[in-house]
Amino acid sequence: MKKTSIAFLTLMLTVSKNFAQTDLKTIQDIQTVLTYYLDGGTNGDSILFSKAFVPDGQMRYMRNDTLFNVPLKDFMARMRNTGIKTERKTKIESIQVFGNAASAKLTIEYPTFYFHDIMSLLKTKDGWKIVGKIFYREEKQN
Protein backbone atom coordinates (compact mmCIF):
# COMPACT_ATOMS: atom_id res chain seq x y z
CA MET A 1 0.00 0.00 0.00
CA LYS A 2 1.37 3.42 -0.89
CA LYS A 3 2.49 5.74 1.91
CA THR A 4 -0.20 8.27 0.93
CA SER A 5 -2.91 5.62 1.19
CA ILE A 6 -1.78 4.61 4.67
CA ALA A 7 -1.67 8.25 5.77
CA PHE A 8 -5.15 8.79 4.36
CA LEU A 9 -6.54 5.76 6.19
CA THR A 10 -4.96 6.98 9.41
CA LEU A 11 -6.48 10.40 8.85
CA MET A 12 -9.91 8.90 8.31
CA LEU A 13 -9.68 7.21 11.71
CA THR A 14 -8.87 10.52 13.42
CA VAL A 15 -11.26 12.87 11.61
CA SER A 16 -13.71 14.50 14.00
CA LYS A 17 -17.26 13.35 14.65
CA ASN A 18 -18.31 15.76 11.90
CA PHE A 19 -17.03 13.28 9.34
CA ALA A 20 -20.35 11.46 9.27
CA GLN A 21 -21.95 14.67 8.02
CA THR A 22 -19.12 15.57 5.60
CA ASP A 23 -18.74 13.85 2.25
CA LEU A 24 -15.53 11.98 1.47
CA LYS A 25 -14.67 14.25 -1.50
CA THR A 26 -14.63 17.32 0.75
CA ILE A 27 -12.23 15.62 3.18
CA GLN A 28 -10.02 14.49 0.27
CA ASP A 29 -10.01 18.02 -1.22
CA ILE A 30 -8.93 19.51 2.11
CA GLN A 31 -6.32 16.79 2.58
CA THR A 32 -4.94 17.64 -0.89
CA VAL A 33 -4.49 21.30 0.07
CA LEU A 34 -2.83 20.38 3.36
CA THR A 35 -0.54 17.99 1.49
CA TYR A 36 0.50 20.85 -0.87
CA TYR A 37 1.66 22.71 2.23
CA LEU A 38 3.37 19.74 3.91
CA ASP A 39 4.99 18.17 0.83
CA GLY A 40 5.96 21.54 -0.64
CA GLY A 41 7.74 22.44 2.60
CA THR A 42 9.38 19.04 2.95
CA ASN A 43 10.60 18.89 -0.65
CA GLY A 44 11.63 22.53 -1.14
CA ASP A 45 8.90 23.04 -3.75
CA SER A 46 7.66 26.62 -3.41
CA ILE A 47 5.15 26.24 -6.25
CA LEU A 48 3.42 23.29 -4.59
CA PHE A 49 3.68 25.00 -1.19
CA SER A 50 2.03 28.21 -2.47
CA LYS A 51 -0.92 26.32 -3.99
CA ALA A 52 -2.20 25.74 -0.44
CA PHE A 53 -2.75 29.40 0.50
CA VAL A 54 -4.71 32.52 -0.32
CA PRO A 55 -2.09 35.29 -0.56
CA ASP A 56 -3.98 37.69 1.71
CA GLY A 57 -4.23 35.23 4.61
CA GLN A 58 -2.44 35.62 7.92
CA MET A 59 -0.07 33.59 10.09
CA ARG A 60 0.05 34.41 13.80
CA TYR A 61 2.26 33.09 16.56
CA MET A 62 3.64 33.95 19.97
CA ARG A 63 7.33 34.39 20.79
CA ASN A 64 8.53 35.64 24.18
CA ASP A 65 5.03 36.83 25.11
CA THR A 66 4.79 38.87 21.91
CA LEU A 67 2.16 38.27 19.24
CA PHE A 68 3.53 38.23 15.69
CA ASN A 69 1.37 38.61 12.60
CA VAL A 70 2.86 37.65 9.22
CA PRO A 71 0.96 37.93 5.93
CA LEU A 72 0.86 34.50 4.25
CA LYS A 73 2.28 36.11 1.08
CA ASP A 74 5.43 36.96 3.12
CA PHE A 75 5.49 33.44 4.60
CA MET A 76 5.23 31.98 1.06
CA ALA A 77 8.01 34.30 -0.18
CA ARG A 78 10.39 32.78 2.41
CA MET A 79 9.89 29.37 0.83
CA ARG A 80 12.58 28.94 -1.82
CA ASN A 81 12.21 26.49 -4.69
CA THR A 82 15.39 24.56 -3.84
CA GLY A 83 14.22 21.00 -4.46
CA ILE A 84 16.22 20.03 -1.35
CA LYS A 85 14.36 17.60 0.90
CA THR A 86 14.12 18.50 4.58
CA GLU A 87 14.38 15.64 7.05
CA ARG A 88 11.09 15.84 8.91
CA LYS A 89 7.94 13.80 9.48
CA THR A 90 4.50 15.26 8.81
CA LYS A 91 1.04 14.21 9.87
CA ILE A 92 -2.48 15.50 9.38
CA GLU A 93 -3.91 14.92 12.85
CA SER A 94 -7.50 16.02 12.28
CA ILE A 95 -9.89 17.88 9.98
CA GLN A 96 -13.18 19.47 10.97
CA VAL A 97 -15.60 20.81 8.35
CA PHE A 98 -18.49 23.22 8.84
CA GLY A 99 -20.03 23.96 5.44
CA ASN A 100 -17.51 26.08 3.51
CA ALA A 101 -15.22 26.50 6.54
CA ALA A 102 -12.76 23.99 7.98
CA SER A 103 -9.94 23.66 10.47
CA ALA A 104 -7.07 21.21 10.52
CA LYS A 105 -4.41 20.22 13.04
CA LEU A 106 -1.01 19.25 11.61
CA THR A 107 2.18 18.06 13.29
CA ILE A 108 5.62 18.47 11.75
CA GLU A 109 8.38 16.62 13.56
CA TYR A 110 12.02 17.69 13.30
CA PRO A 111 14.93 16.01 15.12
CA THR A 112 14.75 18.35 18.15
CA PHE A 113 11.26 19.88 18.06
CA TYR A 114 7.70 19.73 16.74
CA PHE A 115 5.61 22.36 15.00
CA HIS A 116 1.92 22.09 15.82
CA ASP A 117 0.02 23.93 13.08
CA ILE A 118 -3.65 24.86 13.29
CA MET A 119 -4.95 25.81 9.85
CA SER A 120 -8.14 27.69 9.00
CA LEU A 121 -9.48 26.89 5.54
CA LEU A 122 -12.30 28.25 3.40
CA LYS A 123 -13.78 26.89 0.21
CA THR A 124 -13.14 29.62 -2.37
CA LYS A 125 -14.03 29.82 -6.06
CA ASP A 126 -10.62 28.15 -6.58
CA GLY A 127 -11.38 25.34 -4.11
CA TRP A 128 -10.24 24.88 -0.52
CA LYS A 129 -7.43 27.21 0.59
CA ILE A 130 -5.62 27.93 3.84
CA VAL A 131 -6.62 31.44 4.94
CA GLY A 132 -4.98 31.45 8.35
CA LYS A 133 -2.34 29.64 10.32
CA ILE A 134 -1.34 29.64 13.97
CA PHE A 135 1.38 27.43 15.35
CA TYR A 136 3.27 26.38 18.42
CA ARG A 137 6.85 25.11 18.52
CA GLU A 138 7.37 22.36 21.10
CA GLU A 139 10.89 21.39 22.03
CA LYS A 140 11.52 17.66 22.44
CA GLN A 141 12.50 16.46 25.88
CA ASN A 142 15.96 14.88 26.10
C-alpha positions as CSV (number, residue, x, y, z in Angstrom):
1,M,0.0,0.0,0.0
2,K,1.4,3.4,-0.9
3,K,2.5,5.7,1.9
4,T,-0.2,8.3,0.9
5,S,-2.9,5.6,1.2
6,I,-1.8,4.6,4.7
7,A,-1.7,8.2,5.8
8,F,-5.1,8.8,4.4
9,L,-6.5,5.8,6.2
10,T,-5.0,7.0,9.4
11,L,-6.5,10.4,8.9
12,M,-9.9,8.9,8.3
13,L,-9.7,7.2,11.7
14,T,-8.9,10.5,13.4
15,V,-11.3,12.9,11.6
16,S,-13.7,14.5,14.0
17,K,-17.3,13.3,14.7
18,N,-18.3,15.8,11.9
19,F,-17.0,13.3,9.3
20,A,-20.3,11.5,9.3
21,Q,-22.0,14.7,8.0
22,T,-19.1,15.6,5.6
23,D,-18.7,13.9,2.3
24,L,-15.5,12.0,1.5
25,K,-14.7,14.2,-1.5
26,T,-14.6,17.3,0.7
27,I,-12.2,15.6,3.2
28,Q,-10.0,14.5,0.3
29,D,-10.0,18.0,-1.2
30,I,-8.9,19.5,2.1
31,Q,-6.3,16.8,2.6
32,T,-4.9,17.6,-0.9
33,V,-4.5,21.3,0.1
34,L,-2.8,20.4,3.4
35,T,-0.5,18.0,1.5
36,Y,0.5,20.8,-0.9
37,Y,1.7,22.7,2.2
38,L,3.4,19.7,3.9
39,D,5.0,18.2,0.8
40,G,6.0,21.5,-0.6
41,G,7.7,22.4,2.6
42,T,9.4,19.0,2.9
43,N,10.6,18.9,-0.6
44,G,11.6,22.5,-1.1
45,D,8.9,23.0,-3.7
46,S,7.7,26.6,-3.4
47,I,5.1,26.2,-6.3
48,L,3.4,23.3,-4.6
49,F,3.7,25.0,-1.2
50,S,2.0,28.2,-2.5
51,K,-0.9,26.3,-4.0
52,A,-2.2,25.7,-0.4
53,F,-2.8,29.4,0.5
54,V,-4.7,32.5,-0.3
55,P,-2.1,35.3,-0.6
56,D,-4.0,37.7,1.7
57,G,-4.2,35.2,4.6
58,Q,-2.4,35.6,7.9
59,M,-0.1,33.6,10.1
60,R,0.1,34.4,13.8
61,Y,2.3,33.1,16.6
62,M,3.6,34.0,20.0
63,R,7.3,34.4,20.8
64,N,8.5,35.6,24.2
65,D,5.0,36.8,25.1
66,T,4.8,38.9,21.9
67,L,2.2,38.3,19.2
68,F,3.5,38.2,15.7
69,N,1.4,38.6,12.6
70,V,2.9,37.6,9.2
71,P,1.0,37.9,5.9
72,L,0.9,34.5,4.3
73,K,2.3,36.1,1.1
74,D,5.4,37.0,3.1
75,F,5.5,33.4,4.6
76,M,5.2,32.0,1.1
77,A,8.0,34.3,-0.2
78,R,10.4,32.8,2.4
79,M,9.9,29.4,0.8
80,R,12.6,28.9,-1.8
81,N,12.2,26.5,-4.7
82,T,15.4,24.6,-3.8
83,G,14.2,21.0,-4.5
84,I,16.2,20.0,-1.4
85,K,14.4,17.6,0.9
86,T,14.1,18.5,4.6
87,E,14.4,15.6,7.1
88,R,11.1,15.8,8.9
89,K,7.9,13.8,9.5
90,T,4.5,15.3,8.8
91,K,1.0,14.2,9.9
92,I,-2.5,15.5,9.4
93,E,-3.9,14.9,12.9
94,S,-7.5,16.0,12.3
95,I,-9.9,17.9,10.0
96,Q,-13.2,19.5,11.0
97,V,-15.6,20.8,8.3
98,F,-18.5,23.2,8.8
99,G,-20.0,24.0,5.4
100,N,-17.5,26.1,3.5
101,A,-15.2,26.5,6.5
102,A,-12.8,24.0,8.0
103,S,-9.9,23.7,10.5
104,A,-7.1,21.2,10.5
105,K,-4.4,20.2,13.0
106,L,-1.0,19.2,11.6
107,T,2.2,18.1,13.3
108,I,5.6,18.5,11.7
109,E,8.4,16.6,13.6
110,Y,12.0,17.7,13.3
111,P,14.9,16.0,15.1
112,T,14.7,18.3,18.2
113,F,11.3,19.9,18.1
114,Y,7.7,19.7,16.7
115,F,5.6,22.4,15.0
116,H,1.9,22.1,15.8
117,D,0.0,23.9,13.1
118,I,-3.6,24.9,13.3
119,M,-5.0,25.8,9.9
120,S,-8.1,27.7,9.0
121,L,-9.5,26.9,5.5
122,L,-12.3,28.3,3.4
123,K,-13.8,26.9,0.2
124,T,-13.1,29.6,-2.4
125,K,-14.0,29.8,-6.1
126,D,-10.6,28.1,-6.6
127,G,-11.4,25.3,-4.1
128,W,-10.2,24.9,-0.5
129,K,-7.4,27.2,0.6
130,I,-5.6,27.9,3.8
131,V,-6.6,31.4,4.9
132,G,-5.0,31.5,8.4
133,K,-2.3,29.6,10.3
134,I,-1.3,29.6,14.0
135,F,1.4,27.4,15.4
136,Y,3.3,26.4,18.4
137,R,6.9,25.1,18.5
138,E,7.4,22.4,21.1
139,E,10.9,21.4,22.0
140,K,11.5,17.7,22.4
141,Q,12.5,16.5,25.9
142,N,16.0,14.9,26.1
